């Protein structure tokens, strides 16, 4: 079937949060996987959620699911991220090239996003050729986080 809904989908979000913040998952507080829509395969857990604590004590909530309409890449809530604090909010999503920064009061600033200058396939090939492991260590750390969340979800 797959490696588990959390392993297959959440790895990308956990990796993005790590790349943007430098934070890693320290503790899993809750996790759940279930079958919501895969009627033809009732043992397939097509939906998952989890709550975790980052290494700076910040909370992370994730709703991960295969249950999305075919047009999900255009929906404003698909791969939607919000970072907030007492002085503002930063939000972005897959369907919009802009990052929005909301300050105190009514101020909002739209910042046009830029494509990544890093080609991760080239980085991986360079690691193999040069014997370095910086990218590989990051990938392994994110994979370990996902496996811990998936393990927690499997506990009854």
Beta strands, then each sheet from edge to edge (+ up, - down):
strand 1: 25-34
strand 2: 47-54
strand 3: 59-65
strand 4: 80-85
strand 5: 88-93
strand 6: 98-102
strand 7: 108-112
sheet 1: 1+ 2- 3+
sheet 2: 4+ 5- 6+ 7-
end
